């Protein structure tokens, strides 16, 4: 499958991986940061779903 035809989430994941690898960010740091980002976006998603009601 070509990245060009990939879903947006896959494209974003690839872009993030490239960015992190190019900057030689330690895996432990990446994983901790991703947990923070995940929590933040889960809150945003919840907030948006409440507004839609």
ModelCIF file with pLDDT and N, C-alpha, C, O atoms, coordinates in Angstrom:
data_MODEL
#
_entry.id   MODEL 
#
_entity.id                         1 
_entity.type                       polymer 
_entity.pdbx_number_of_molecules   1 
#
_entity_poly.entity_id                      1 
_entity_poly.type                           'polypeptide(L)' 
_entity_poly.nstd_linkage                   no 
_entity_poly.nstd_monomer                   no 
_entity_poly.pdbx_seq_one_letter_code       
;(UNK)(UNK)(UNK)(UNK)(UNK)(UNK)(UNK)(UNK)(UNK)(UNK)(UNK)(UNK)(UNK)(UNK)(UNK)(UNK)
(UNK)(UNK)(UNK)(UNK)(UNK)(UNK)(UNK)(UNK)(UNK)(UNK)(UNK)(UNK)(UNK)(UNK)(UNK)(UNK)
(UNK)(UNK)(UNK)(UNK)(UNK)(UNK)(UNK)(UNK)(UNK)(UNK)(UNK)(UNK)(UNK)(UNK)(UNK)(UNK)
(UNK)(UNK)(UNK)(UNK)(UNK)
;
_entity_poly.pdbx_seq_one_letter_code_can   XXXXXXXXXXXXXXXXXXXXXXXXXXXXXXXXXXXXXXXXXXXXXXXXXXXXX 
_entity_poly.pdbx_strand_id                 A 
#
loop_
_entity_poly_seq.entity_id 
_entity_poly_seq.num 
_entity_poly_seq.mon_id 
_entity_poly_seq.hetero 
1 1  UNK n 
1 2  UNK n 
1 3  UNK n 
1 4  UNK n 
1 5  UNK n 
1 6  UNK n 
1 7  UNK n 
1 8  UNK n 
1 9  UNK n 
1 10 UNK n 
1 11 UNK n 
1 12 UNK n 
1 13 UNK n 
1 14 UNK n 
1 15 UNK n 
1 16 UNK n 
1 17 UNK n 
1 18 UNK n 
1 19 UNK n 
1 20 UNK n 
1 21 UNK n 
1 22 UNK n 
1 23 UNK n 
1 24 UNK n 
1 25 UNK n 
1 26 UNK n 
1 27 UNK n 
1 28 UNK n 
1 29 UNK n 
1 30 UNK n 
1 31 UNK n 
1 32 UNK n 
1 33 UNK n 
1 34 UNK n 
1 35 UNK n 
1 36 UNK n 
1 37 UNK n 
1 38 UNK n 
1 39 UNK n 
1 40 UNK n 
1 41 UNK n 
1 42 UNK n 
1 43 UNK n 
1 44 UNK n 
1 45 UNK n 
1 46 UNK n 
1 47 UNK n 
1 48 UNK n 
1 49 UNK n 
1 50 UNK n 
1 51 UNK n 
1 52 UNK n 
1 53 UNK n 
#
_struct_asym.id          A 
_struct_asym.entity_id   1 
#
loop_
_ma_qa_metric.id 
_ma_qa_metric.mode 
_ma_qa_metric.name 
_ma_qa_metric.software_group_id 
_ma_qa_metric.type 
1 global pLDDT . pLDDT 
2 local  pLDDT . pLDDT 
#
_ma_qa_metric_global.metric_id      1 
_ma_qa_metric_global.metric_value   94.62 
_ma_qa_metric_global.model_id       1 
_ma_qa_metric_global.ordinal_id     1 
#
loop_
_ma_qa_metric_local.label_asym_id 
_ma_qa_metric_local.label_comp_id 
_ma_qa_metric_local.label_seq_id 
_ma_qa_metric_local.metric_id 
_ma_qa_metric_local.metric_value 
_ma_qa_metric_local.model_id 
_ma_qa_metric_local.ordinal_id 
A UNK 1  2 62.00 1 1  
A UNK 2  2 83.00 1 2  
A UNK 3  2 90.00 1 3  
A UNK 4  2 92.00 1 4  
A UNK 5  2 94.00 1 5  
A UNK 6  2 96.00 1 6  
A UNK 7  2 96.00 1 7  
A UNK 8  2 97.00 1 8  
A UNK 9  2 97.00 1 9  
A UNK 10 2 97.00 1 10 
A UNK 11 2 97.00 1 11 
A UNK 12 2 97.00 1 12 
A UNK 13 2 97.00 1 13 
A UNK 14 2 97.00 1 14 
A UNK 15 2 97.00 1 15 
A UNK 16 2 98.00 1 16 
A UNK 17 2 98.00 1 17 
A UNK 18 2 97.00 1 18 
A UNK 19 2 98.00 1 19 
A UNK 20 2 98.00 1 20 
A UNK 21 2 98.00 1 21 
A UNK 22 2 98.00 1 22 
A UNK 23 2 98.00 1 23 
A UNK 24 2 98.00 1 24 
A UNK 25 2 98.00 1 25 
A UNK 26 2 98.00 1 26 
A UNK 27 2 98.00 1 27 
A UNK 28 2 98.00 1 28 
A UNK 29 2 98.00 1 29 
A UNK 30 2 98.00 1 30 
A UNK 31 2 98.00 1 31 
A UNK 32 2 98.00 1 32 
A UNK 33 2 98.00 1 33 
A UNK 34 2 98.00 1 34 
A UNK 35 2 98.00 1 35 
A UNK 36 2 98.00 1 36 
A UNK 37 2 98.00 1 37 
A UNK 38 2 98.00 1 38 
A UNK 39 2 98.00 1 39 
A UNK 40 2 98.00 1 40 
A UNK 41 2 97.00 1 41 
A UNK 42 2 97.00 1 42 
A UNK 43 2 96.00 1 43 
A UNK 44 2 96.00 1 44 
A UNK 45 2 95.00 1 45 
A UNK 46 2 94.00 1 46 
A UNK 47 2 93.00 1 47 
A UNK 48 2 90.00 1 48 
A UNK 49 2 91.00 1 49 
A UNK 50 2 86.00 1 50 
A UNK 51 2 84.00 1 51 
A UNK 52 2 83.00 1 52 
A UNK 53 2 75.00 1 53 
#
loop_
_atom_site.group_PDB 
_atom_site.id 
_atom_site.type_symbol 
_atom_site.label_atom_id 
_atom_site.label_alt_id 
_atom_site.label_comp_id 
_atom_site.label_asym_id 
_atom_site.label_entity_id 
_atom_site.label_seq_id 
_atom_site.pdbx_PDB_ins_code 
_atom_site.Cartn_x 
_atom_site.Cartn_y 
_atom_site.Cartn_z 
_atom_site.occupancy 
_atom_site.B_iso_or_equiv 
_atom_site.pdbx_formal_charge 
_atom_site.auth_seq_id 
_atom_site.auth_comp_id 
_atom_site.auth_asym_id 
_atom_site.auth_atom_id 
_atom_site.pdbx_PDB_model_num 
ATOM 1   N N  . UNK A 1 1  ? 0.839   -1.177 0.000  1.00 62.00 ? 1  UNK A N  1 
ATOM 2   C CA . UNK A 1 1  ? 0.000   0.000  0.000  1.00 62.00 ? 1  UNK A CA 1 
ATOM 3   C C  . UNK A 1 1  ? 0.884   1.239  0.000  1.00 62.00 ? 1  UNK A C  1 
ATOM 4   O O  . UNK A 1 1  ? 1.837   1.344  0.772  1.00 62.00 ? 1  UNK A O  1 
ATOM 5   N N  . UNK A 1 2  ? 0.555   2.151  -0.861 1.00 83.00 ? 2  UNK A N  1 
ATOM 6   C CA . UNK A 1 2  ? 1.297   3.401  -0.954 1.00 83.00 ? 2  UNK A CA 1 
ATOM 7   C C  . UNK A 1 2  ? 0.884   4.333  0.174  1.00 83.00 ? 2  UNK A C  1 
ATOM 8   O O  . UNK A 1 2  ? -0.288  4.408  0.544  1.00 83.00 ? 2  UNK A O  1 
ATOM 9   N N  . UNK A 1 3  ? 1.856   5.030  0.705  1.00 90.00 ? 3  UNK A N  1 
ATOM 10  C CA . UNK A 1 3  ? 1.546   5.991  1.770  1.00 90.00 ? 3  UNK A CA 1 
ATOM 11  C C  . UNK A 1 3  ? 0.604   7.073  1.242  1.00 90.00 ? 3  UNK A C  1 
ATOM 12  O O  . UNK A 1 3  ? -0.205  7.628  1.985  1.00 90.00 ? 3  UNK A O  1 
ATOM 13  N N  . UNK A 1 4  ? 0.723   7.353  -0.018 1.00 92.00 ? 4  UNK A N  1 
ATOM 14  C CA . UNK A 1 4  ? -0.130  8.354  -0.654 1.00 92.00 ? 4  UNK A CA 1 
ATOM 15  C C  . UNK A 1 4  ? -1.609  8.007  -0.502 1.00 92.00 ? 4  UNK A C  1 
ATOM 16  O O  . UNK A 1 4  ? -2.449  8.897  -0.369 1.00 92.00 ? 4  UNK A O  1 
ATOM 17  N N  . UNK A 1 5  ? -1.920  6.726  -0.522 1.00 94.00 ? 5  UNK A N  1 
ATOM 18  C CA . UNK A 1 5  ? -3.309  6.272  -0.433 1.00 94.00 ? 5  UNK A CA 1 
ATOM 19  C C  . UNK A 1 5  ? -3.688  5.824  0.979  1.00 94.00 ? 5  UNK A C  1 
ATOM 20  O O  . UNK A 1 5  ? -4.799  5.345  1.207  1.00 94.00 ? 5  UNK A O  1 
ATOM 21  N N  . UNK A 1 6  ? -2.777  5.979  1.903  1.00 96.00 ? 6  UNK A N  1 
ATOM 22  C CA . UNK A 1 6  ? -3.006  5.523  3.274  1.00 96.00 ? 6  UNK A CA 1 
ATOM 23  C C  . UNK A 1 6  ? -3.984  6.456  3.988  1.00 96.00 ? 6  UNK A C  1 
ATOM 24  O O  . UNK A 1 6  ? -4.123  7.621  3.614  1.00 96.00 ? 6  UNK A O  1 
ATOM 25  N N  . UNK A 1 7  ? -4.658  5.941  5.013  1.00 96.00 ? 7  UNK A N  1 
ATOM 26  C CA . UNK A 1 7  ? -5.533  6.799  5.822  1.00 96.00 ? 7  UNK A CA 1 
ATOM 27  C C  . UNK A 1 7  ? -4.719  7.895  6.520  1.00 96.00 ? 7  UNK A C  1 
ATOM 28  O O  . UNK A 1 7  ? -3.513  7.755  6.724  1.00 96.00 ? 7  UNK A O  1 
ATOM 29  N N  . UNK A 1 8  ? -5.391  8.971  6.876  1.00 97.00 ? 8  UNK A N  1 
ATOM 30  C CA . UNK A 1 8  ? -4.708  10.113 7.500  1.00 97.00 ? 8  UNK A CA 1 
ATOM 31  C C  . UNK A 1 8  ? -3.977  9.733  8.780  1.00 97.00 ? 8  UNK A C  1 
ATOM 32  O O  . UNK A 1 8  ? -2.899  10.261 9.054  1.00 97.00 ? 8  UNK A O  1 
ATOM 33  N N  . UNK A 1 9  ? -4.553  8.819  9.574  1.00 97.00 ? 9  UNK A N  1 
ATOM 34  C CA . UNK A 1 9  ? -3.886  8.450  10.826 1.00 97.00 ? 9  UNK A CA 1 
ATOM 35  C C  . UNK A 1 9  ? -2.565  7.735  10.565 1.00 97.00 ? 9  UNK A C  1 
ATOM 36  O O  . UNK A 1 9  ? -1.610  7.901  11.323 1.00 97.00 ? 9  UNK A O  1 
ATOM 37  N N  . UNK A 1 10 ? -2.507  6.946  9.507  1.00 97.00 ? 10 UNK A N  1 
ATOM 38  C CA . UNK A 1 10 ? -1.262  6.254  9.157  1.00 97.00 ? 10 UNK A CA 1 
ATOM 39  C C  . UNK A 1 10 ? -0.234  7.269  8.661  1.00 97.00 ? 10 UNK A C  1 
ATOM 40  O O  . UNK A 1 10 ? 0.940   7.192  9.022  1.00 97.00 ? 10 UNK A O  1 
ATOM 41  N N  . UNK A 1 11 ? -0.668  8.210  7.842  1.00 97.00 ? 11 UNK A N  1 
ATOM 42  C CA . UNK A 1 11 ? 0.246   9.255  7.354  1.00 97.00 ? 11 UNK A CA 1 
ATOM 43  C C  . UNK A 1 11 ? 0.827   10.050 8.515  1.00 97.00 ? 11 UNK A C  1 
ATOM 44  O O  . UNK A 1 11 ? 2.027   10.324 8.549  1.00 97.00 ? 11 UNK A O  1 
ATOM 45  N N  . UNK A 1 12 ? -0.030  10.418 9.466  1.00 97.00 ? 12 UNK A N  1 
ATOM 46  C CA . UNK A 1 12 ? 0.432   11.179 10.625 1.00 97.00 ? 12 UNK A CA 1 
ATOM 47  C C  . UNK A 1 12 ? 1.415   10.355 11.445 1.00 97.00 ? 12 UNK A C  1 
ATOM 48  O O  . UNK A 1 12 ? 2.442   10.874 11.882 1.00 97.00 ? 12 UNK A O  1 
ATOM 49  N N  . UNK A 1 13 ? 1.115   9.091  11.654 1.00 97.00 ? 13 UNK A N  1 
ATOM 50  C CA . UNK A 1 13 ? 2.008   8.224  12.425 1.00 97.00 ? 13 UNK A CA 1 
ATOM 51  C C  . UNK A 1 13 ? 3.381   8.139  11.764 1.00 97.00 ? 13 UNK A C  1 
ATOM 52  O O  . UNK A 1 13 ? 4.404   8.223  12.444 1.00 97.00 ? 13 UNK A O  1 
ATOM 53  N N  . UNK A 1 14 ? 3.406   7.977  10.465 1.00 97.00 ? 14 UNK A N  1 
ATOM 54  C CA . UNK A 1 14 ? 4.682   7.894  9.743  1.00 97.00 ? 14 UNK A CA 1 
ATOM 55  C C  . UNK A 1 14 ? 5.446   9.208  9.875  1.00 97.00 ? 14 UNK A C  1 
ATOM 56  O O  . UNK A 1 14 ? 6.653   9.205  10.116 1.00 97.00 ? 14 UNK A O  1 
ATOM 57  N N  . UNK A 1 15 ? 4.749   10.323 9.718  1.00 97.00 ? 15 UNK A N  1 
ATOM 58  C CA . UNK A 1 15 ? 5.403   11.634 9.864  1.00 97.00 ? 15 UNK A CA 1 
ATOM 59  C C  . UNK A 1 15 ? 6.001   11.798 11.258 1.00 97.00 ? 15 UNK A C  1 
ATOM 60  O O  . UNK A 1 15 ? 7.122   12.286 11.404 1.00 97.00 ? 15 UNK A O  1 
ATOM 61  N N  . UNK A 1 16 ? 5.253   11.390 12.280 1.00 98.00 ? 16 UNK A N  1 
ATOM 62  C CA . UNK A 1 16 ? 5.754   11.508 13.656 1.00 98.00 ? 16 UNK A CA 1 
ATOM 63  C C  . UNK A 1 16 ? 6.964   10.610 13.888 1.00 98.00 ? 16 UNK A C  1 
ATOM 64  O O  . UNK A 1 16 ? 7.933   11.021 14.525 1.00 98.00 ? 16 UNK A O  1 
ATOM 65  N N  . UNK A 1 17 ? 6.908   9.393  13.373 1.00 98.00 ? 17 UNK A N  1 
ATOM 66  C CA . UNK A 1 17 ? 8.038   8.469  13.526 1.00 98.00 ? 17 UNK A CA 1 
ATOM 67  C C  . UNK A 1 17 ? 9.284   9.051  12.878 1.00 98.00 ? 17 UNK A C  1 
ATOM 68  O O  . UNK A 1 17 ? 10.366  9.021  13.464 1.00 98.00 ? 17 UNK A O  1 
ATOM 69  N N  . UNK A 1 18 ? 9.136   9.576  11.678 1.00 97.00 ? 18 UNK A N  1 
ATOM 70  C CA . UNK A 1 18 ? 10.282  10.169 10.975 1.00 97.00 ? 18 UNK A CA 1 
ATOM 71  C C  . UNK A 1 18 ? 10.845  11.340 11.776 1.00 97.00 ? 18 UNK A C  1 
ATOM 72  O O  . UNK A 1 18 ? 12.057  11.443 11.959 1.00 97.00 ? 18 UNK A O  1 
ATOM 73  N N  . UNK A 1 19 ? 9.969   12.217 12.250 1.00 98.00 ? 19 UNK A N  1 
ATOM 74  C CA . UNK A 1 19 ? 10.400  13.371 13.034 1.00 98.00 ? 19 UNK A CA 1 
ATOM 75  C C  . UNK A 1 19 ? 11.166  12.945 14.282 1.00 98.00 ? 19 UNK A C  1 
ATOM 76  O O  . UNK A 1 19 ? 12.229  13.487 14.584 1.00 98.00 ? 19 UNK A O  1 
ATOM 77  N N  . UNK A 1 20 ? 10.618  11.973 15.003 1.00 98.00 ? 20 UNK A N  1 
ATOM 78  C CA . UNK A 1 20 ? 11.248  11.518 16.244 1.00 98.00 ? 20 UNK A CA 1 
ATOM 79  C C  . UNK A 1 20 ? 12.575  10.815 15.980 1.00 98.00 ? 20 UNK A C  1 
ATOM 80  O O  . UNK A 1 20 ? 13.540  11.006 16.719 1.00 98.00 ? 20 UNK A O  1 
ATOM 81  N N  . UNK A 1 21 ? 12.622  10.002 14.927 1.00 98.00 ? 21 UNK A N  1 
ATOM 82  C CA . UNK A 1 21 ? 13.862  9.305  14.607 1.00 98.00 ? 21 UNK A CA 1 
ATOM 83  C C  . UNK A 1 21 ? 14.940  10.274 14.122 1.00 98.00 ? 21 UNK A C  1 
ATOM 84  O O  . UNK A 1 21 ? 16.107  10.140 14.490 1.00 98.00 ? 21 UNK A O  1 
ATOM 85  N N  . UNK A 1 22 ? 14.553  11.244 13.302 1.00 98.00 ? 22 UNK A N  1 
ATOM 86  C CA . UNK A 1 22 ? 15.529  12.228 12.811 1.00 98.00 ? 22 UNK A CA 1 
ATOM 87  C C  . UNK A 1 22 ? 16.128  13.035 13.952 1.00 98.00 ? 22 UNK A C  1 
ATOM 88  O O  . UNK A 1 22 ? 17.284  13.451 13.891 1.00 98.00 ? 22 UNK A O  1 
ATOM 89  N N  . UNK A 1 23 ? 15.330  13.251 14.993 1.00 98.00 ? 23 UNK A N  1 
ATOM 90  C CA . UNK A 1 23 ? 15.803  14.017 16.146 1.00 98.00 ? 23 UNK A CA 1 
ATOM 91  C C  . UNK A 1 23 ? 16.357  13.127 17.251 1.00 98.00 ? 23 UNK A C  1 
ATOM 92  O O  . UNK A 1 23 ? 16.700  13.606 18.332 1.00 98.00 ? 23 UNK A O  1 
ATOM 93  N N  . UNK A 1 24 ? 16.441  11.845 16.975 1.00 98.00 ? 24 UNK A N  1 
ATOM 94  C CA . UNK A 1 24 ? 17.028  10.859 17.884 1.00 98.00 ? 24 UNK A CA 1 
ATOM 95  C C  . UNK A 1 24 ? 16.455  10.958 19.302 1.00 98.00 ? 24 UNK A C  1 
ATOM 96  O O  . UNK A 1 24 ? 17.186  10.971 20.292 1.00 98.00 ? 24 UNK A O  1 
ATOM 97  N N  . UNK A 1 25 ? 15.128  11.028 19.362 1.00 98.00 ? 25 UNK A N  1 
ATOM 98  C CA . UNK A 1 25 ? 14.458  11.087 20.654 1.00 98.00 ? 25 UNK A CA 1 
ATOM 99  C C  . UNK A 1 25 ? 14.427  9.670  21.239 1.00 98.00 ? 25 UNK A C  1 
ATOM 100 O O  . UNK A 1 25 ? 14.089  8.709  20.548 1.00 98.00 ? 25 UNK A O  1 
ATOM 101 N N  . UNK A 1 26 ? 14.784  9.561  22.512 1.00 98.00 ? 26 UNK A N  1 
ATOM 102 C CA . UNK A 1 26 ? 14.838  8.261  23.176 1.00 98.00 ? 26 UNK A CA 1 
ATOM 103 C C  . UNK A 1 26 ? 13.445  7.629  23.235 1.00 98.00 ? 26 UNK A C  1 
ATOM 104 O O  . UNK A 1 26 ? 12.461  8.327  23.482 1.00 98.00 ? 26 UNK A O  1 
ATOM 105 N N  . UNK A 1 27 ? 13.355  6.325  23.010 1.00 98.00 ? 27 UNK A N  1 
ATOM 106 C CA . UNK A 1 27 ? 12.068  5.642  23.036 1.00 98.00 ? 27 UNK A CA 1 
ATOM 107 C C  . UNK A 1 27 ? 11.275  5.885  24.323 1.00 98.00 ? 27 UNK A C  1 
ATOM 108 O O  . UNK A 1 27 ? 10.059  6.070  24.265 1.00 98.00 ? 27 UNK A O  1 
ATOM 109 N N  . UNK A 1 28 ? 11.924  5.887  25.459 1.00 98.00 ? 28 UNK A N  1 
ATOM 110 C CA . UNK A 1 28 ? 11.221  6.109  26.730 1.00 98.00 ? 28 UNK A CA 1 
ATOM 111 C C  . UNK A 1 28 ? 10.570  7.495  26.753 1.00 98.00 ? 28 UNK A C  1 
ATOM 112 O O  . UNK A 1 28 ? 9.439   7.648  27.213 1.00 98.00 ? 28 UNK A O  1 
ATOM 113 N N  . UNK A 1 29 ? 11.284  8.489  26.258 1.00 98.00 ? 29 UNK A N  1 
ATOM 114 C CA . UNK A 1 29 ? 10.754  9.850  26.195 1.00 98.00 ? 29 UNK A CA 1 
ATOM 115 C C  . UNK A 1 29 ? 9.560   9.919  25.254 1.00 98.00 ? 29 UNK A C  1 
ATOM 116 O O  . UNK A 1 29 ? 8.551   10.553 25.564 1.00 98.00 ? 29 UNK A O  1 
ATOM 117 N N  . UNK A 1 30 ? 9.680   9.265  24.109 1.00 98.00 ? 30 UNK A N  1 
ATOM 118 C CA . UNK A 1 30 ? 8.590   9.251  23.125 1.00 98.00 ? 30 UNK A CA 1 
ATOM 119 C C  . UNK A 1 30 ? 7.341   8.617  23.736 1.00 98.00 ? 30 UNK A C  1 
ATOM 120 O O  . UNK A 1 30 ? 6.244   9.163  23.621 1.00 98.00 ? 30 UNK A O  1 
ATOM 121 N N  . UNK A 1 31 ? 7.507   7.481  24.376 1.00 98.00 ? 31 UNK A N  1 
ATOM 122 C CA . UNK A 1 31 ? 6.357   6.776  24.938 1.00 98.00 ? 31 UNK A CA 1 
ATOM 123 C C  . UNK A 1 31 ? 5.673   7.588  26.032 1.00 98.00 ? 31 UNK A C  1 
ATOM 124 O O  . UNK A 1 31 ? 4.445   7.611  26.110 1.00 98.00 ? 31 UNK A O  1 
ATOM 125 N N  . UNK A 1 32 ? 6.451   8.247  26.870 1.00 98.00 ? 32 UNK A N  1 
ATOM 126 C CA . UNK A 1 32 ? 5.863   9.092  27.911 1.00 98.00 ? 32 UNK A CA 1 
ATOM 127 C C  . UNK A 1 32 ? 5.116   10.269 27.289 1.00 98.00 ? 32 UNK A C  1 
ATOM 128 O O  . UNK A 1 32 ? 4.014   10.613 27.716 1.00 98.00 ? 32 UNK A O  1 
ATOM 129 N N  . UNK A 1 33 ? 5.721   10.873 26.288 1.00 98.00 ? 33 UNK A N  1 
ATOM 130 C CA . UNK A 1 33 ? 5.089   12.012 25.625 1.00 98.00 ? 33 UNK A CA 1 
ATOM 131 C C  . UNK A 1 33 ? 3.810   11.591 24.912 1.00 98.00 ? 33 UNK A C  1 
ATOM 132 O O  . UNK A 1 33 ? 2.820   12.323 24.928 1.00 98.00 ? 33 UNK A O  1 
ATOM 133 N N  . UNK A 1 34 ? 3.823   10.432 24.294 1.00 98.00 ? 34 UNK A N  1 
ATOM 134 C CA . UNK A 1 34 ? 2.636   9.951  23.595 1.00 98.00 ? 34 UNK A CA 1 
ATOM 135 C C  . UNK A 1 34 ? 1.482   9.689  24.558 1.00 98.00 ? 34 UNK A C  1 
ATOM 136 O O  . UNK A 1 34 ? 0.322   9.899  24.204 1.00 98.00 ? 34 UNK A O  1 
ATOM 137 N N  . UNK A 1 35 ? 1.784   9.239  25.752 1.00 98.00 ? 35 UNK A N  1 
ATOM 138 C CA . UNK A 1 35 ? 0.737   9.042  26.761 1.00 98.00 ? 35 UNK A CA 1 
ATOM 139 C C  . UNK A 1 35 ? 0.087   10.374 27.125 1.00 98.00 ? 35 UNK A C  1 
ATOM 140 O O  . UNK A 1 35 ? -1.132  10.451 27.285 1.00 98.00 ? 35 UNK A O  1 
ATOM 141 N N  . UNK A 1 36 ? 0.898   11.418 27.254 1.00 98.00 ? 36 UNK A N  1 
ATOM 142 C CA . UNK A 1 36 ? 0.373   12.749 27.568 1.00 98.00 ? 36 UNK A CA 1 
ATOM 143 C C  . UNK A 1 36 ? -0.505  13.239 26.424 1.00 98.00 ? 36 UNK A C  1 
ATOM 144 O O  . UNK A 1 36 ? -1.603  13.747 26.651 1.00 98.00 ? 36 UNK A O  1 
ATOM 145 N N  . UNK A 1 37 ? -0.024  13.087 25.205 1.00 98.00 ? 37 UNK A N  1 
ATOM 146 C CA . UNK A 1 37 ? -0.776  13.508 24.030 1.00 98.00 ? 37 UNK A CA 1 
ATOM 147 C C  . UNK A 1 37 ? -2.085  12.725 23.928 1.00 98.00 ? 37 UNK A C  1 
ATOM 148 O O  . UNK A 1 37 ? -3.137  13.296 23.641 1.00 98.00 ? 37 UNK A O  1 
ATOM 149 N N  . UNK A 1 38 ? -2.012  11.429 24.162 1.00 98.00 ? 38 UNK A N  1 
ATOM 150 C CA . UNK A 1 38 ? -3.203  10.577 24.094 1.00 98.00 ? 38 UNK A CA 1 
ATOM 151 C C  . UNK A 1 38 ? -4.261  11.032 25.097 1.00 98.00 ? 38 UNK A C  1 
ATOM 152 O O  . UNK A 1 38 ? -5.437  11.147 24.750 1.00 98.00 ? 38 UNK A O  1 
ATOM 153 N N  . UNK A 1 39 ? -3.849  11.290 26.330 1.00 98.00 ? 39 UNK A N  1 
ATOM 154 C CA . UNK A 1 39 ? -4.798  11.752 27.348 1.00 98.00 ? 39 UNK A CA 1 
ATOM 155 C C  . UNK A 1 39 ? -5.428  13.083 26.934 1.00 98.00 ? 39 UNK A C  1 
ATOM 156 O O  . UNK A 1 39 ? -6.635  13.278 27.072 1.00 98.00 ? 39 UNK A O  1 
ATOM 157 N N  . UNK A 1 40 ? -4.606  13.982 26.432 1.00 98.00 ? 40 UNK A N  1 
ATOM 158 C CA . UNK A 1 40 ? -5.094  15.295 26.027 1.00 98.00 ? 40 UNK A CA 1 
ATOM 159 C C  . UNK A 1 40 ? -6.135  15.172 24.910 1.00 98.00 ? 40 UNK A C  1 
ATOM 160 O O  . UNK A 1 40 ? -7.182  15.817 24.960 1.00 98.00 ? 40 UNK A O  1 
ATOM 161 N N  . UNK A 1 41 ? -5.846  14.354 23.918 1.00 97.00 ? 41 UNK A N  1 
ATOM 162 C CA . UNK A 1 41 ? -6.771  14.217 22.800 1.00 97.00 ? 41 UNK A CA 1 
ATOM 163 C C  . UNK A 1 41 ? -8.010  13.416 23.166 1.00 97.00 ? 41 UNK A C  1 
ATOM 164 O O  . UNK A 1 41 ? -9.068  13.626 22.574 1.00 97.00 ? 41 UNK A O  1 
ATOM 165 N N  . UNK A 1 42 ? -7.909  12.516 24.115 1.00 97.00 ? 42 UNK A N  1 
ATOM 166 C CA . UNK A 1 42 ? -9.096  11.819 24.608 1.00 97.00 ? 42 UNK A CA 1 
ATOM 167 C C  . UNK A 1 42 ? -10.030 12.805 25.303 1.00 97.00 ? 42 UNK A C  1 
ATOM 168 O O  . UNK A 1 42 ? -11.249 12.718 25.154 1.00 97.00 ? 42 UNK A O  1 
ATOM 169 N N  . UNK A 1 43 ? -9.464  13.742 26.061 1.00 96.00 ? 43 UNK A N  1 
ATOM 170 C CA . UNK A 1 43 ? -10.277 14.780 26.720 1.00 96.00 ? 43 UNK A CA 1 
ATOM 171 C C  . UNK A 1 43 ? -10.939 15.674 25.673 1.00 96.00 ? 43 UNK A C  1 
ATOM 172 O O  . UNK A 1 43 ? -12.113 16.023 25.802 1.00 96.00 ? 43 UNK A O  1 
ATOM 173 N N  . UNK A 1 44 ? -10.186 16.043 24.639 1.00 96.00 ? 44 UNK A N  1 
ATOM 174 C CA . UNK A 1 44 ? -10.744 16.883 23.575 1.00 96.00 ? 44 UNK A CA 1 
ATOM 175 C C  . UNK A 1 44 ? -11.870 16.159 22.853 1.00 96.00 ? 44 UNK A C  1 
ATOM 176 O O  . UNK A 1 44 ? -12.902 16.757 22.546 1.00 96.00 ? 44 UNK A O  1 
ATOM 177 N N  . UNK A 1 45 ? -11.674 14.878 22.583 1.00 95.00 ? 45 UNK A N  1 
ATOM 178 C CA . UNK A 1 45 ? -12.694 14.098 21.899 1.00 95.00 ? 45 UNK A CA 1 
ATOM 179 C C  . UNK A 1 45 ? -13.962 14.004 22.752 1.00 95.00 ? 45 UNK A C  1 
ATOM 180 O O  . UNK A 1 45 ? -15.071 14.131 22.233 1.00 95.00 ? 45 UNK A O  1 
ATOM 181 N N  . UNK A 1 46 ? -13.800 13.784 24.047 1.00 94.00 ? 46 UNK A N  1 
ATOM 182 C CA . UNK A 1 46 ? -14.925 13.714 24.963 1.00 94.00 ? 46 UNK A CA 1 
ATOM 183 C C  . UNK A 1 46 ? -15.665 15.045 25.013 1.00 94.00 ? 46 UNK A C  1 
ATOM 184 O O  . UNK A 1 46 ? -16.895 15.087 25.002 1.00 94.00 ? 46 UNK A O  1 
ATOM 185 N N  . UNK A 1 47 ? -14.912 16.109 25.067 1.00 93.00 ? 47 UNK A N  1 
ATOM 186 C CA . UNK A 1 47 ? -15.491 17.448 25.099 1.00 93.00 ? 47 UNK A CA 1 
ATOM 187 C C  . UNK A 1 47 ? -16.296 17.719 23.824 1.00 93.00 ? 47 UNK A C  1 
ATOM 188 O O  . UNK A 1 47 ? -17.395 18.270 23.885 1.00 93.00 ? 47 UNK A O  1 
ATOM 189 N N  . UNK A 1 48 ? -15.755 17.337 22.697 1.00 90.00 ? 48 UNK A N  1 
ATOM 190 C CA . UNK A 1 48 ? -16.445 17.548 21.421 1.00 90.00 ? 48 UNK A CA 1 
ATOM 191 C C  . UNK A 1 48 ? -17.721 16.715 21.346 1.00 90.00 ? 48 UNK A C  1 
ATOM 192 O O  . UNK A 1 48 ? -18.744 17.192 20.855 1.00 90.00 ? 48 UNK A O  1 
ATOM 193 N N  . UNK A 1 49 ? -17.669 15.493 21.822 1.00 91.00 ? 49 UNK A N  1 
ATOM 194 C CA . UNK A 1 49 ? -18.859 14.642 21.768 1.00 91.00 ? 49 UNK A CA 1 
ATOM 195 C C  . UNK A 1 49 ? -19.954 15.171 22.695 1.00 91.00 ? 49 UNK A C  1 
ATOM 196 O O  . UNK A 1 49 ? -21.137 15.003 22.398 1.00 91.00 ? 49 UNK A O  1 
ATOM 197 N N  . UNK A 1 50 ? -19.588 15.802 23.807 1.00 86.00 ? 50 UNK A N  1 
ATOM 198 C CA . UNK A 1 50 ? -20.586 16.395 24.711 1.00 86.00 ? 50 UNK A CA 1 
ATOM 199 C C  . UNK A 1 50 ? -21.235 17.609 24.066 1.00 86.00 ? 50 UNK A C  1 
ATOM 200 O O  . UNK A 1 50 ? -22.425 17.853 24.266 1.00 86.00 ? 50 UNK A O  1 
ATOM 201 N N  . UNK A 1 51 ? -20.467 18.375 23.292 1.00 84.00 ? 51 UNK A N  1 
ATOM 202 C CA . UNK A 1 51 ? -21.003 19.562 22.636 1.00 84.00 ? 51 UNK A CA 1 
ATOM 203 C C  . UNK A 1 51 ? -21.994 19.191 21.544 1.00 84.00 ? 51 UNK A C  1 
ATOM 204 O O  . UNK A 1 51 ? -22.914 19.953 21.247 1.00 84.00 ? 51 UNK A O  1 
ATOM 205 N N  . UNK A 1 52 ? -21.804 18.010 20.943 1.00 83.00 ? 52 UNK A N  1 
ATOM 206 C CA . UNK A 1 52 ? -22.669 17.586 19.853 1.00 83.00 ? 52 UNK A CA 1 
ATOM 207 C C  . UNK A 1 52 ? -24.047 17.152 20.344 1.00 83.00 ? 52 UNK A C  1 
ATOM 208 O O  . UNK A 1 52 ? -24.983 17.059 19.550 1.00 83.00 ? 52 UNK A O  1 
ATOM 209 N N  . UNK A 1 53 ? -24.178 16.893 21.612 1.00 75.00 ? 53 UNK A N  1 
ATOM 210 C CA . UNK A 1 53 ? -25.466 16.415 22.162 1.00 75.00 ? 53 UNK A CA 1 
ATOM 211 C C  . UNK A 1 53 ? -26.479 17.492 22.251 1.00 75.00 ? 53 UNK A C  1 
ATOM 212 O O  . UNK A 1 53 ? -27.602 17.247 22.691 1.00 75.00 ? 53 UNK A O  1 
#
